[in-house]
């Protein structure tokens, strides 16, 4: 095993030599947040593992794709002004993405590992069994809107241990402490150094060590603004539910009109030393224009760099043709700096400048699930370490972070984990 592979198995991040690209296995990266549980790779990767290695695809599927391309070519489409700008952005990013992809395809050892990322390697990591429940997933979005929402409570079970059963049956689970807390419009914390198993409406959830969540709608986010700016956040990651026809048609999650995001109190959430703001956006030019001309100025954020998330399949090939106009195999992460007051050069000097046009390569997980980027951004966060970090519109939790949104526990349900 090479040193790079050894580091990858530990961190989930594989860095290519002399390149601005990295490969991330989100499962390994997120597992650094847990002590008694592990994220299940088979639950994380439900897609893009059915493709065959390059050169082994059937002639039937190959001919089918050729026919589809010919059919599309018969209907030329004249680009409007906005589409021309989007195409120009694509042409600028294209050589960067191709070069990064070439780096990936040269790393044969990594490609071998990638092909098995979804397989059950948990036994190799000491995992005993995968957790399965027969209870349907909760819709936190719907529950938070009913009049009973203030009455719903979550039970946190601390210091879990098993007590032998006197009758010789299955051991009895006991806890040294239990806390019952309101689940909505309330900051729920796990300040311990171990995972906490929580219970809510007959379902169980895993809360990573030293983490917290605040589950509410957009109108309650102001409750997270600290009274002292010294308790603000140095890293703010945002994955808004942008209006998206595909998400709406598939009922994957609720979306919001762009204007709603103007009210996010980014500057008020920012630490005295400033914050690095990372915003996920799609490739729609209308959205990019909105972010650059309205959203960042309204938040008090100054743009500094763009990262690209290139999506690949288990065999390393891109999930779509790179030049497919409306379904390009990448998304953008826009980075900016925010300061509560006038920019302080002393604070800026404490962080490493962000290199523009970096490429993040990974196999996509469940719909709209983004790879964790905190490990890549931490060196660029202003202020002293450890940084205070928050994710807005979060659907999962990370050790050391605060997660806010109307469903931060979505991917924390026990069905997405295996026991260690």
N, C-alpha and C positions, 0 to 999 in steps of 0.2 A: 504494500500500500504506500502510495506517495504521501509526502507531507501535506500536499494540498488536499488530497482526499481525506486524510486523517482530520485535518482542520474542518473540512466540510461536514464530516460525520458528527462532529461536536457542535458546530455553530449553525449548520444549514446554509452557509454561504461559501460559494466556490468562486475565487477570483482568478480571472484569466490574466496571464502575464502580458505586460506591455499593452494593456487594453483598458478602456473605460467601461467595460462590461463585467457583470457578475451574474452567476446563476444562483437562485435561491430555491431551496426546498422549504416551503413554509412550515411543514410539519416539524422538521428538525429545529427550525428557528423558534417556533412557538413552544416546543417542548422544554426549552430552557426556562420557561415560566413555571413549570410544575415539578413537584417532588413525589407525589403518590400516584399521579395519573399521567397518561401520555395521550396526545392527540392521535386518533386512529387514522392511519394513512388511507385505509379503504373507505372511510367515511369522508375524508377530506377530498380525495381524488375520485369523484364519480364519473368523470368525463375524460376523453382524450387518451384512453389507454387501449382503444380497440384498433388503432392503426397498426399496419404492418411496417417493418423496417424498410428503409429506402431501397428501391429496386426489387421488392418482392410483392408489390401490389399486383392484383390481377389485371389482365388485359381488359376485362369487361369494365371494371371501375375506371380504368385509365381512359378507355374509349368513351365512357359515359361523360367524364369530365370534359373531354375534347368537344363532344357535341354541345355541352352546355356553354362552353366558351364561344363556339361558333354561333350559337343562338343569340348570345349576348352581343356579339359583334355586329349582328344584323340590325341592331337598334342603336345606332350612334346617338349619344346624348350631348347636346351643346351645354357646356358649363356656364352657369350664371356667374356674376361677379364674386359672390361669396364662395362658390365652389372653386373658382379659380384661385382664390387666396388659400383655401384649404389644400388644394393640390400643390401650391407652391410650398406650403409648410411640409407637406409629405415629401416632395422632391428634396428638400433640405435635410430631412431626417433619414431618407432612404439609404444613402451610402453608409451612414452610421449604423443603422440596423443590420444591413447586409454584412458589414465587417464584424459586428458582434456575433451574428449568427454563424459566420465562418469560423470564428474562434470556438464556438460551442461544438460544431461538427468535427473539429480537429481533435477534441478531447475524448478519445475513445473510452478511456477508463470512466469518465463521468457519464458518458452515454450508456454504458453498461449499468451503472448505478441507477440512472434515470428510468430505465425500462422496468426496474423492480420497485419503484417508489411506492406503488400502490399495493404491492404484495404484502403478505403478512410477515413482516420482519420483526414484529413485536416480540416474538418468542426469543429472538436474538438479543433483545434489550431487556429481558427479564420480565416481560409483561405476562400476567397469568391468564387473563381472559378478557374478552371484549364485552362491554356493557351493553345490554339491550333491554329496552322497556317496551311494553305494549301500549303505552299511553300516547295518544296523538300529540304532536307538537302544539305548544301554546301559541296563541296569537296575541303577543303583548300589545301590539298596536290596537287591537280591538278591545282587549281588557282594560287598557288605560283610558278608554273613552266612555266606559259605562259609569253610572252613578256610584257603583260600589267600589270603584278604584281606590279611594282613600282607605278602604277597609281591608284590602288585600295585604297579606303579610308573608314574608319569607323567613324561614328558619335556618340559621347558620349553625352547623354542628362542628364544634372545635375539638381538637385532640381526640380524634376517633380511634377506638381500639376495640379488639374483640375479646369477649369473655367466654371461656369454655362453658358449654351447656352441661349441666349436671346429669342430664339424661343421655348424654353422648351424641346428641343431635348437632345440628348446625350451630356454630358459635353465635352468641348474642352480641350485637353491635351496641357499644356504649360510648358516651361522649362525656368529657370532663366539664363541658360548658355548652349551653345552647342560648342563642340570642334570637329573639323574634322581633322583626323590624318591618315597618311599612316598606313595600317593594316599589311603590310609585312615589315620585316627587320627594325622594329621600336619598341621602348619600349613604350607601351601604358599603362598609369597609371590611376588608380582611387585613389586619395589620400584622398578622403572624408570619412566620417564615415557612409555613406549610400550606398546602392546598386545603380548602374548606369545602366540604360537601354540604349543599344547601337543598332545602325542600320547599316546593311551592306547588299547590294544587295537584298533588299526587305525582309530580315529576321531580326529578333530582338534577341538580346543576353543580358544576365544579367552579369554584372561585379561586383563581390563582393567588399565590402568596403576594403580600404587600400590594394589593390592588384595591380598587373601589369602582363602583358604578353608580350613576344617577340616571334613573329611567323616568323620562318625562317627554312631553311634547315640546315643540319649539318655544311655546310661550313661557315655559318655566326655566329655560336655560340660564336666565339672569341670576337664579339662585346659586349658581356656581361661581359667580364673580366674587373674588376674595375681598374682605374688608381691608386687608393690607396687601398692597401690590407686591410686597416681598414674598407673598405666598402664591403668586400667579404662576403661569406655566411658561417654560422655556421652549417646549416643542409642542406644536399644535398640528395634528394630522386630521384632515377633513375629507370625508368621502360622502358628499351630499347625494341625496336621492334625486338626481337630476330628472327632469321630465324625459321619459324614455318609452317609446312606443312598444318595444319588445318587452320591457318589464311590466308595462300595463296589460298587454295582451296575455302574458303568461301568469299574471297575478303574483309575481315573485315578491314584490314589496311595494309599498305606497310611495308615490313620487310627489314632488312639490314644484310649483312654478318657480322660476329663477328669482323673482323679486323677493320671495320669502327669505332667501339667504342673505339679503342685504342687512337684515336685522341682527345677524349673529354678532355678539359683542366681543369680537376678536381682540380689539385693543384693550378692553377692560379685563379680559382673561390673561393678558400678557404680563409676564414677570417684569419687575423693575429693570432687570438687565436686558430685557428684550426677549423676543421669541423667533424661532424659525418656524414658518408656516408652510405646510405641505398640503396641497390641494389636488385631489384626483379629478381629472376632467376627461370627457370623451373627445372624439375627433370632430365633433360638429363645430363648424366655424362660427355659427351664431353664438354658441356657448363660449368659445374662446374669446370672441369679441366682447361679450358681456363681462367676462372675468377681468380682462385687461382694462376696459374702459369704465366699468361701473363697480364691480365687486371688490377688487383689490383696493381701489381708491376709497370706497366706503369703509372698508376694514382698517385702513391706515397701513396697508401692506405694500412694500416695495418689491417688485419682482426681481429675482436674482438668477434663476436657472430653471432649466427643464430637464426632467428625467423621462425616459421612455420605458414602459413595461412591455416587453416583447413576449407574446404568448406562444408556447410551443407544445407539441404533443410528446408522448413518452419516447418516441423515436428521434426526437430532436427537431423534426420538421415543424414549420410554422403551422398554426391551426387554420390559417387561410392564406391565400395568395397575398403577398405583400402589397400589391397594387390594386386589390379589390376595393373599389372606391368606398362603398357604404359598409363594408365589413372588414376593415383592416385589422391585422392581427396584433395591434398594439394600442395602448392608451398612454396618456401623459400624466405626469406628476409635476405640477408647477410649484416651485419653491420661491418663497419671499421672506422678507424680514419685517418684523413689526416691533415698534418701540412705543411705550406709553407716553414718553416725553420726546424731546429732541434727541436725535441719535447721539449716543455716547461712544466716542472712539475707543475708550478703554474697554467697554463691553464687547465691541466688535473684535478687538484684538485677542479676546479670550477664545474665540472660535476660529476654526480653520475655514478659509474661503471655500465656497461650494464650486466644484468643477461642473461646468455646463455640459449638457448632452451625454449624461451617463445612461447606460442601458442596464435594466434589470430583466433578466430572463427567468421565466418559471413556467411550470405547467399549471394552468388555471385550476382552481378548486371549484366549489359549488358556485352557482350563479351569483355574480357581483362581488364575490369574495376576493379581496386584494391581498397580495403578499405583504408580510410585515416588513416595514422599511425603517423602523426605529434604529436597528443596528447599523444601517448604512448612513444615517443622518446624525448620529450622536456627536461625532467629531465637529460638526458644523453648528451645533447648538450654542448660542451665546450664554454667558453667565457661568457660574461655578457648577461643578458636578457634585453629587448626582443631579441631573436635570429633572425638573418637574414636567411630566408629559401628560397630555390629554388627547384622546381621539373623539372627534365629534361625529355623530351619526354612526357610532360603533355598533357592530353586530357580534363582537367577541371581545374578550378581555386579554390583557397582557400584564405580566408581573411588573409592578412599579408604576403602572399607568392608571389614570382615571378614564373611565369609558362612559360617554354620555350618548343618549339617543332614546328612541322609543322601543328599542329591542336589543340592548347590549348583551342580553343573556341568550340570544338566539342560538349561537353556536357553542354555548357553554353547557347545553343539556348533556346528560351523561351518555346518551347514545353516540356522541361524537368522540368518546374517549375509550381507552383501555386502561385497566388497572395495572399499576406497576407492582 
